[in-house]
């Protein structure tokens, strides 16, 4: 299988990992829509949410809750959007949940390394 996210999960492509357990890996998005934009990836390949059971969806949501706390603590956003693309809008055909922090004041999107280091302090 030639899946970008599977390669990241397997360590064949480097990533900025915010959280990881036996079921999921949470990485920084390399082309963020806002500071702190990250992706929750199930470690097993699923094309979309319809292939997963509720237990796996629970692991994804649990990771999102944990990372949300990290994002709020480090970056102090005013809101958070959880977003899933499906079908035509899904660029990488490996299910992933976007966590996209929102800010009242328009912010310049900073370098991913800088944001990652801020979050992981």
Secondary structure, 3 states (H helix, E strand, C coil): CCCHHHHHHCCCCCCCEEEECCCEEEEECCCCCCCCCEEEEECCCCCCHHHCCHHHHHHHHHHHHHHHHHHHHHHCCCEEEEECCCHHHCCCCCCEEEEEEECCCCCCCCCHHHHHHHHCC
